[in-house]
Structures are given as structure tokens and as C-alpha cells.
């Protein structure tokens, strides 16, 4: 298993990325060929992720599936970018194929739950990258943000994300790619 000191110093290809044996106690992403390590999610983050996954799963049509912590190839060309979002809604055929990672064109929705230190990455970098990869829907859960910014819903339009109003007070209502109606409090219940 590669430690930090043993990681490649140069930009890596997807093939080199796949060949690495990385410490599974951390989360790893490949950003423009560079290897990025982040801490594993904290307990509240995991509760929010699990609860949101259950809410989504309960209303998904059979043609879609919700996955946790699966890699997405955001950019395959060198230098490649591979992200590891918290939740991903994909075409059911992806599960049947069982690939090493999911191609962006198979993704209907990406959900990122902001952790300490990930706000800029989730709100700026990934917002740009997922839009560039033409992922139609991107949700950001940021419970430590200002009240109106705690659940952000974006939909792609002409190559960029446009914000869709989904949060009113404590209630979240979404229409695409799944119809949900819940309170933020439901996300944090253990």
C-alpha cells in the first residue's frame, strides 16, 4: 500500500491511477493528473449521506440506482480527473456492468456533502468540473453554511450550472432527477 512518500511525483494516467494501491483509510481523487488525499468523512457527514441515500432510493425509478462513494471519470484525457463524490445517481445499466469507475455520461446526479476543508472544492472546482463533464444535476449539502445555502440544487443549462430553488426555510423540495420533499432535520437524524 502506497504511503504519501511513495506516491508518484509526476502527473499520472488513468492506467497508473488504477495500478496504485492506496491507503483505504483516506479518500483519494485524481485532479488533472495529480493525486489528492482527503480525510474519510466524519460521523455526521456519514449520517447525512446515509439518510439522503435512503430518501433518494425510496423514490428512484427502476431505471436508476443511487451509489455511495463511487469514482467518476470526470475527464479521461490526459491529465485525467477522477472524483469520488458522496452520492451518485446512475443509470441502472452501470450496476449491471460493474465497472471500476463510472463514466460521467452515465451519471444523472452527483451529491457532495461539504466537510471541513472541502467547501471551495465542492462549491467551485467540482461545480465547474461536473458541468464541463455534462452531468445534468449537482446537489451540494452544506449544513454549516448560511441558512439559504445549506442545500443547493444545480441543473446544467448551456454547459454551466444554474441554481434551482429547492430550499424554503428548513424544507427541501426537488423535482429532478427525483422528486423529494423532506426537512434538513431528517438528514441529521441518527
LINMO-V827579 format. One record per run of one state. SS is the DSSP state (h for helix, s for strand, l for the rest). FROM is the first residue (numbers start at 1). LEN is the number of residues. Records with the same first field share a line. If there is no record, write none. Layout:
BEGIN
SS = FROM-LEN / FROM-LEN
END
This chain:
BEGIN
l = 1-1 / 3-1 / 7-7 / 20-2 / 23-3 / 32-2 / 40-3 / 60-4 / 69-2 / 76-5 / 85-2 / 98-4 / 114-5 / 133-4 / 142-5 / 150-1 / 158-2 / 165-2 / 169-2 / 175-5 / 189-2
s = 2-1 / 22-1 / 26-6 / 34-6 / 64-5 / 71-5 / 81-4 / 87-5 / 102-2 / 107-7 / 137-5 / 151-7 / 160-5 / 167-2 / 171-4 / 180-4
h = 4-3 / 14-6 / 43-17 / 92-6 / 104-3 / 119-14 / 147-3 / 184-5
END
